[in-house]
Amino acid sequence: MNTVPFPGGHARFLWTLPVTTAEIEFRRRHGHEALEQLFDGAEIIPTDPFRASVA
């Protein structure tokens, strides 16, 4: 999530990423940061709904 300030307030930018059951379980066991590192290492394309699981 990113927060961007502007006069009179701020905006939050959220995004969703489809994840596999294995990725959800990996996150539960190892944490969010560890899962993000797997995504970065695999150089996933977040918009690809058919990407392979990284976990």
C-alpha positions, 0 to 999 in steps of 0.5 A: 500500500502506498500513501500519497499526500496532497493538499487537504488530505492523502490518497491510499493506493491499494492493489490486489494480486491473485495468490495460490493456496500454496502461496497463502499457506507459505505466507501464514508460515513465513510471513508477508515479507518472505512471500514478497521476496519470492514474488520478487525473486521469481519476477512475476507478472502481477497481471498474469492470471495464469502465472505459476505459483512461487511457493 
